[in-house]
Amino acid sequence: MNRNQLKYIAVIAMMIDHIGMFLLSPGLGDASALQVALYALLRTTGRLTAPLMLFFLTEGYVRTSSKIKYGIRLLVFGIASQIPYALSHYNNLLVADLNVIITLFMTFLMLAAEGNIKNRIIRRIVVFAIIISTFCCDWGIVGPFMAWLFYIFRDNRKSQVKAYAVICAFQVICATLFLVRKGLHWYGELWQAGMFLVIPLLLNYNGQPGSRKPVHKWIFYIIYPLHFMFFWFFRNSI
């Protein structure tokens, strides 16, 4: 599968995930078994999106002819997406939760540090400082660290997959322990295991970009804020 095909899978998975999150999220004991099952299925599918986008961020960073333009594009769309993100998630603009394109931008800065700082000790300090600074972002810390591993093992797909599988297991275990600590059912977020579904996609990626038409380049940046505005308007109109 080429890059464009995998990116469209990521976009579709994002839409499916957010249908579940915004429209089917189970309430406190008032959801039917069907709703809970459908919610879990949609959220499981949605675990494809962020890992694929982070993977292709590392690919883009390595291959782009203009890293500065790439970084500026991420920053601009990250800022532009924050209002739709905050409204759709919280119906409030004053929240300490930044959208995933901001996470991608911070990850871009982390990759720039990893690729350009010569002193190993300083490089590691800066890289992990940037990773930790994403704690208030969607997919914060875990996402940038995942991308760092994708970058470190960029010449060995099997090593990338092995490192990614460890991150997946860590995410599922942490989600389970968090629920147990809160006195909730341990299996309440097993849909996080949907991250493992990315592995066969990565193993089937052929390294080719696919069509170079501009629409393929801009589709995620455009759909990301627009679909949040749609969900916000929809929820506030019913």
N, C-alpha and C positions, 0 to 999 in steps of 0.2 A: 504494500500500500504506500502511496506517496504522501507527501506532507499535506497537500490540500485535502485529500480524503480524510486523513486523521484529524485535521483541524475542523472539518465539518462534522465529524463524529463528536468532537469536543463541544461544538456549538449546540448541536441537537441534544446532547446529554445535559448541557447546562439548562436548556429550556425545560427538559423533562424534570430535572432536579428541582427547579424553582416552581414548577406547577405543584409538585408535592409539597414543597416547603411553604409556599404562600397560600395554597388553596386546600390542602388536605392535611395539614399539620394536626395531629390528634390533640384533643383537649385533655383536661384532667379527668380521665375516666369516662368521658361521654362519647367516645368514638367507638364505632362498630369494629368488629374483627376485620371486615372487608376493607374499611378505611385504613386501619393500621397496616394491613398487609400491602395495600396499594401504595401507601405512603412510603413504606420501607423499600418497595420495589423501585419507585421513582428516585428515592434518595440514593439507592445503591447504584443505579445507572448514572446518577450525577457525579459519582466519585471519579468518573473518567476525565472530567473537564480540566480541573486544575493541574493534575500531574502531566497531562498532555501539553497544556499551554506552557508549563514550566520547562518541559523537555524541549519544546520548540523555541522557547526563549534562549536556551543555551545553544541550540543549533543556529538560531538567528544571530546571536552574539558572535559566534565563531565565523559565520559565513558572510555577514553583512558587509557591504563595501563602505558604509558610513555609520560607524557606531554612534557618533554624536547625534545624527538625525534619528536613529533608532531610539536612543534614550529620550530625546525631546518628544518624540511621538508618544512614548509610554507615559511621560509626565503629563503632557497636555490632555490625553484621553483619561488618565487617572484622575486629574482634577475635575474634568468635565463630567465624569461618571459619579463623583462623590455625592452630589445632591440627589440624583435618582436612587442611588444605593441607600442613602440614609433615609429618604422618604419611604421607600418600599419596605425597608427592614424595620424602621422604628417610628415612622411618621414624625420624625424630629430631625432637624439638621445638626443639632448640638450633641453629637455622640462621638465617643472616642473609639470608633470602629471604621477603619478605612477599607476601601474596596480592593478587589484583587488586582486591578491594574496598577494601583499604587504598590501592591506587593511585588508585581512584576518589575516595576521601575526600581524599587529598592534591590531586588534581585539582580537587575542589570548593573547597578552600582557595585554590588558585591562581586559580580563576575569581572567588572572592570578592575576592581582592587586585586582580585586573584590573578588576573592576567598581566597586570602592569607594575605591581609593587615588587621590587627585586629582593629586598630583605625578607627572608622567610618569616622571622619572628614578627616583624611589623605587619607583614601581609596577613598572617593568621590572626593577629589582634584586630586589624581593621575588618577582615572578612567576618569574623564571628561577632564583632560589635554591630555590624550592619544587620546580620541575621537576627540578633537579639532585639535590635531596634524595631523589628517588624511585629513585635508582640501584639500591637493594637491593630493589626491588619488582618483581613480575611486570608486564611491559610498562612498566617504569620508564623515565623520561626521554622515550622515543619516544611513549608513550601520552599523557602530560600535554601534551607539545608539540603533538601531533596535536589534542587537545581545545582547546588554546589557539587554534590556527588555525581550528577549527570555530567557536569563539566570536567571533574577530575578524571572520570573514566570515559571520556568522550571518544577515545580510540578503541574501546572494547565494549561492544553492546552487551555481552553476557555479564560483564562486571557491572555495567550500569543496572541491568535487571536485578542482579543479586543485591546490590546496595539498595535499590528501590524496594525490593521485597522486605528487607529489614525495616525500612521506614514504614511500610504498610503494616507490618506486624506490630511495630511500636505504637502506631496510631490507634489500632484496634484495641490493644492492651490498655493504653491510657484512657480511651473512651470508656472501656468496661470498668476500670478501677474508679474512674470519676463517678460513674453512676452508682457503683456499690457504696462509695463514700457518702453519696447523697441519700442513701437509703432507697434507691430506685432499682428497678429490675436490671440485672447485669447485661441482659441481651437487648436493651433498649436502643443501642446504637450499633448493632452488629452490621447495619448497612454500611458502616465505614469500611468493611471488608471489600466493598465494591472497588476499592483502589487496586486490588489484585487483578481486576479485569483489564487493567492497562498493560499488563505484562505481555499477553499474546499480541497486542497491537504493536508494542515496541519491537517485539521479535519479528514482526512481519513488515516493519517499516523498511522500505528499499533505499532510503537516502535521497530519493528524487523529489524535486519540488512540485512537480505537476505543472499545470497551466500557470503562466505568469501574468494573467490578466489582473488588473488592479483590484477587481472585486474580491478576489481571494485574499488579497493582502489586508483589505479594510473591513471585511465582513464581521470579525469578532469585535473590533473597536466600535462599530456602529450598532450592532445588535445588543451589545452588553448594556449600555445605558438606556437604550430605547425599551428593552423588554422590562427593565425595572420600572420605568415610567408607566408602562402598560399595566403592570400588576398593581402599582399604587393607585392609578385611576380606577381600575376595576374594583379593587377592594373598597375604595371610598365611595363607589357609586351604587353598591348593593346594600 
